[in-house]
Amino acid sequence: MRFFEDIVGNEDLRRRVGEAVSAGRFPHAVIIEGQDGIGKNLMARQIAAALLCTGAEAAGTLPCGRC
């Protein structure tokens, strides 16, 4: 999966989150914590986009960014 490509670092986390989204088995809640400026907001927005996307590319690997 190609989720979260523009998030730098933490490849294991990106892979696990991407797999959970792809499998449709994302938990009902997650805690995203860490120092200021490490991309928590970006990660949260991308997770939301991946979970809520209904566009043509939704069946593919990336949120469409239009819906």
N, C-alpha and C positions, 0 to 999 in steps of 0.2 A: 504494500500500500504506500501511497505517496502523501499521506496526511502530514500536516505540520512541517513541510519542507523549509519554510522560512523562519522556523524557530531554531536557533543555534544551540548546539550542545544537547546533553541529556538524551542521547539516542535511544537508550533503553526505555525511558518514559514515553517518548514519542512513539516508539514501536508498539508498546503495550496499549497505549491509549488508542492508537490507530486500529489495532487488532480488535479491541473491545467495541469500537464504533462500527467497524466492518461486520463484525459478528452479530450486531444488534444486541449485545449484552453489556451495555454500559451501565454502571451502577446508578442508583437513583440520586446519589450525592457524591461529590468529591471535594476535598479540601486542597486548594492550591495556595501554598504558602512559600515564603522566602523573602529575601532581601528586596528592597526597592530597586526597580530597574532591570529585573531579570526576565521579564516577559510574562508575568502571571496573567495580566489583562489580555495580552495577545493570545495566550494559550486558551484562556476561558472563552474568548470570542471565537476562536477557531474550532474548539470543541462544540460550541453551540451551533455554529454554521454546519459542521459535519453531521450533527444529530438532527437538525431541523430542515436541511436542504431537501426540496421537493423538485428541483429542476431536472433537466434532461441528463445531466452528468451525475445525478444523485446515485444512480446504479453503478457508476464508475468508481473512481478512486478519490475524487476531489469534490468538495462543495462547488456549486456553479457560481456562487457569488451574486446571483441575480434575484433569487427568490426571497 
